[in-house]
Amino acid sequence: MDWRCIPLTEHMTEAARVLSEAEIVIEFAPAARGWFRITVFEDLRASDDAERYFARATEKDDASIQALATGATPEDAATACLREAGVSLRRARGK
């Protein structure tokens, strides 16, 4: 399905389609370990290709540990998001 063919009204302020999902475990030390669900989206309202894709990471056991990043490609967005997820995990766990 090509979501770009669906008309989005001014009342639909955000629209994105899921491109990919993965679950990834990040471990720096036993006290700084997290199991993240990474979801990569294409922004259907993006006017700039530099930020057409974004990724969101949410820690499975603690939804307050999150990361969000944008990129020109799905891979760029996922890479930046994983880096931010690691930073968020270390800060939350105090490591």
Secondary structure, DSSP 8 states (H G I E B T S, - for coil): --GGGS---TT----EEEEEEEEEEEEEETTEEEEEEEEEEEETT-S-GGGSEEEEEEESS-TT-EEEEEESSHHHHHHHHHHHHHHHHHHHHT-
